[in-house]
Amino acid sequence: MGVRIPPGAHKHSRCINSNDNKTIIQREVSTIMYYTIYKITNKINGNFYIGKHKTKDLNDDYMGSGKLIKAAIKKHGIENFEKEILETFNTEEEMNEAEARLVVLGEGSYNICPGGQGGWGYVNSNGLNITPMTEERLKKHSKTASRIRKEQLSIEENIIKFKEITVLALLKIKELYPNGTFYGKNHSEETKKKMSVSASSRIGVKNSQFGTCWITNGIENKKIKKDLLEIFVKLGYYKGRIT
């Protein structure tokens, strides 16, 4: 999506020969306010943050004020994030409308609130009568939402780490014991008796294999409920399995 430059932003593009005129043009350009929608992307995991920013310098290196994006930048390093300006507008109202349309909440997003809320600058400039008590309540709500999102991210990260550790551990065990960890060992007579007693109690519906059977079509094997056998026979399967 291209950047739309507000009217007046091209005043400095004409050829200037006078130093005085250059100074005047530079001053004019410096007073132009850009109302932008930007996107910051984490180059490591693809997570992103969409925000709004009003500025007189499109290259001011602003990297968002959201708590999650700031925490992510602190954790991964700013070199692992890239910013792009999605749209530029002439007014704050247009900017807020675009933010409401573009902000995404949920998995992969560092945003914790819907876009288009306007911010306190917008609220105050439009005389929307926010009392100090209401402002404090809204701030507390925002902090609670931020805390919950951080806890969710922490849980998700721990689950991913646990899965990674589990996979690595299983691969290591497979490497150390290619024939299985019990290869070359035997159960004691006492253990065999305990196993026999335990197995004898797993009969009928208590047995996880109760009511199932193996079938094959000569190419692949399947274990199914016996109730479905007639259906699979019509599809070319028969009882048994190939090795």
Secondary structure as GFF3:
##gff-version 3
##sequence-region A 1 243
A	DSSP	three_ten_helix	11	13	.	.	.	ID=ss1
A	DSSP	alpha_helix	19	30	.	.	.	ID=ss2
A	DSSP	beta_strand	34	42	.	.	.	ID=ss3
A	DSSP	beta_strand	48	55	.	.	.	ID=ss4
A	DSSP	alpha_helix	67	76	.	.	.	ID=ss5
A	DSSP	three_ten_helix	78	80	.	.	.	ID=ss6
A	DSSP	beta_strand	81	89	.	.	.	ID=ss7
A	DSSP	alpha_helix	92	102	.	.	.	ID=ss8
A	DSSP	alpha_helix	119	125	.	.	.	ID=ss9
A	DSSP	alpha_helix	132	176	.	.	.	ID=ss10
A	DSSP	alpha_helix	189	200	.	.	.	ID=ss11
A	DSSP	three_ten_helix	204	206	.	.	.	ID=ss12
A	DSSP	beta_strand	212	216	.	.	.	ID=ss13
A	DSSP	beta_strand	221	225	.	.	.	ID=ss14
A	DSSP	three_ten_helix	226	228	.	.	.	ID=ss15
A	DSSP	alpha_helix	229	234	.	.	.	ID=ss16
A	DSSP	beta_strand	238	239	.	.	.	ID=ss17
###
